[in-house]
Each structure stands twice: as C-alpha cells, then as structure tokens.
C-alpha cells in the first residue's frame, strides 16, 4: 500500500515541478533582460555625458543638456520597471491559471482512474458472487432454508448490479440531455413510503430505518427520478453509517423537504463542497473500505436540478450527515 502511495505521489510531482521550474526560469530570464536594458541605457547615458563634457558648448547649455539626459535616463528606467511589473503581474496570473487547470486535469484523471478501478470491482464482485451461488445451487443438494438463503443473496447481488447499471445509464442520459423526464403530480409521501416498504423492508423491520412522513405531500415530478434520488441517499446512509439509525422524513414547509439523516462518520466541510462532483469519493482508492463509484450524489444533484429543486448537506450532532432535498410544492 505504501508503495502505491509513492507511485501516486511520483506520477503527480514531475508535472507540477516542471511548471515551477519553467515559471522560475521565465522570471529569471525576465529579470536578466530588464537588468541588461537598464545597464544599456546607463551605458548610453554615460557615453552621451562624456561627449557632452568633452564638447566646447557653453556651460549653462551643457548643464541643461545634462539635466535633459538625466531625465531621459530616469524615464527609461521607470519605463522598464513599470512595464516589467505589469508583465510580471500578467505572468503570475497566467501562471496561476495554468497551474490551476493542470491541477484540475490531474485530479480529474485520478478520479477517472479511480472510477475505472471501482466500476470494474463493482461489476465483477456481484457477478462472481452470483456465479458461485448458482453453482452451489446446481451442484449440491441443499436444505430448503439454505436454498432460500442462496436465492435471496443472489437476488440482492442482482439488485446491486441493476442499481449500478441504472445509475450509469441515467448519468449518461442526463449528461447527453436525453433523460426522459415525465413530470406529473406525484404524491411524494406515498412514493417514499412505498419505496421504503418494498426496497428497505429489512432495515425497517430491524428498526435501522425510521420514517417520519407527513401524508399527502405532492410535487410535480418524475416517479423514476424521485425514487432514484431517495434510494441513492438511503443506500449511502446505510453504506457509510452502517449500524446507525437512518431517519427518512418528508415534510411540507414553504417547499417540500425530503431529508435522509444518519449517525455515521459525517463529512468534513471541505469534502461537503466536492461530494456532488462526478466520480468524487472521499479518501483514496487504496485506503477506502466501502464500495462505490462516486456517481450517486452527482446523479442525485442532476435529478434534483431537473425538478427545479436544491440539495444540501449538513452535520448531525454529535455525529452524522443529513441530506436535504428541497422541491417546489404543488397544490392538492
Ligand atoms: P459512492 O457512494 O459510489 O462513492 P456517491 O456519489 O454516492 O458515490 O458519494 C460520494 C462520496 O460522498 C462517497 O464516496 C462518500 O465518501 C461520501 N458520502 C456520501 N453519503 C455519505 C454519508 N451518508 N455519510 C458519509 N459519507 C457519505
């Protein structure tokens, strides 16, 4: 693992170092040329002064010419320094912009690399598990209970695969503007309740999921998209805050608010600003223990926006995370 860290560090460092070396070289070159220009002007000034002093012009006139020369020299020096400073400021700004865009590219490349690693794993492991479960079912004579257990595990793994593929397809369609959103008046209280009853029955029965749903709250939305928003938030809560209680609520204030809160590890303020980015996951692919691809919250953000809504994340005290989706309400 330590080796992989070093590899990552190495692959980033030469490029950033190259920018600094290049920047330093340009500044040194510039200072050198500025010095040469000032020096050249001084040399010309001394030559002209020597010529002036050796000529036989009357002394008052030569004094005036000397003053003129002094003034010209000082103007030229200030010109070099003034234009040089402007150039340096512009150079620094350009340098900062280049550095930013390179850092952004490097981060994106790393996130894409992480995404490829995680998606391969996310596709491979449930497939391998399903294969093993089916092989066991086919080869061995099992008791009914064991057989049912294997069936239900295989179904869970299939669900996991299905959700992943659905998320990927949705992101793809949303990004290419081909997402078929069919908005209609939806009783979001019923939708959330039914979803919890069907897809999260186990967690409801074991009291890991608590519902607080005000009846009859309606929004103008797409059923599939709304289900995807809620299930992505719930899946994350169960994944990252394992064994802590998860609260799902639907209330109607000025707008409709759907909140999912957990008692997990929470998210730092700096990460809160980035978790809705595509492929963004906390930590590095080498140190993470939880599975995922970093597209869930990105998709949620897109879907919420398609409903003219907003999503926010806040802390739960003493520990935990609360996601709040705010959607415009429609009358009953
Ligand atoms: P994924 O879960 O596939 O990694 P997401 O886009 O759903 O991708 O989430 C992005 C990141 O936000 C996750 O990797 C995780 O670190 C963090 N995160 C999301 N939900 C929670 C939560 N309820 N508690 C703690 N961290 C979370």
Boltz pocket constraint, residues with backbone or C-beta under 6 A from the ligand:
constraints:
  - pocket:
      binder: B
      contacts: [[A, 232], [A, 233], [A, 236], [A, 237], [A, 240], [A, 241], [A, 262], [A, 264], [A, 265], [A, 266], [A, 267], [A, 275], [A, 277], [A, 280], [A, 281], [A, 282], [A, 291], [A, 292], [A, 293], [A, 294], [A, 295], [A, 296], [A, 297], [A, 298], [A, 321]]
      max_distance: 6.0
